[in-house]
Amino acid sequence: MFIWPFPIANGGWVDYLRMGFGKQREFIYELARLSGVFSEVSDHGTRDQIAFHYVTQLQISLSEHGWSVNLYMDKSWLEQRNLYNKLQDKNSRKEFIHILDSLLQEGFISSIIYHDGSWEDFEDAREFLREFTNLVDQEESFSFLIGKHLERYSPENHAASILSWVKDQMQILLGAYNYTAWHPSANNYLEF
């Protein structure tokens, strides 16, 4: 039996679900404070919603096309700048290329989503890094994701195996998350 909850869930109104996992709340607030995005927002619900878009996340999503597991960095210039600064070191750059090459060999795809909504997939880690660096240098607004998709009718999309598939893919992405995501002490390359 394939898992497909949408028609049952609420009369077909839901067509896409996404859940993100990221930083501890205090780290989100610190990053948002550094960026200044909370200077005029006082209610906590709005703060949480804004913070969701300013942190690197591991995401699980479900749509009519299937499941996706992603490392996602939204248009957060602080997170992007942190990674950019880290990658100025030759050894860090080599390590990132190795991480990305390993993910690509595992069937993940690296993509950049441009400010106009278009995107480009990269099958080569060096090309991805070149485009990432170029966009940060130009101060362009963009997001990126490194993800894997499981088609709706895939044999793994079965009640007995989908949880294992999702867990396995999240585990594979965890090292890349820890490498790319800002952390106040373990991964802080921001300069103010």
Secondary structure as GFF3:
##gff-version 3
##sequence-region A 1 192
A	DSSP	alpha_helix	6	10	.	.	.	ID=ss1
A	DSSP	beta_strand	16	21	.	.	.	ID=ss2
A	DSSP	alpha_helix	25	35	.	.	.	ID=ss3
A	DSSP	alpha_helix	44	52	.	.	.	ID=ss4
A	DSSP	beta_strand	56	63	.	.	.	ID=ss5
A	DSSP	beta_strand	66	73	.	.	.	ID=ss6
A	DSSP	alpha_helix	77	86	.	.	.	ID=ss7
A	DSSP	alpha_helix	90	105	.	.	.	ID=ss8
A	DSSP	beta_strand	109	114	.	.	.	ID=ss9
A	DSSP	beta_strand	119	122	.	.	.	ID=ss10
A	DSSP	alpha_helix	125	137	.	.	.	ID=ss11
A	DSSP	beta_strand	142	151	.	.	.	ID=ss12
A	DSSP	alpha_helix	162	180	.	.	.	ID=ss13
###
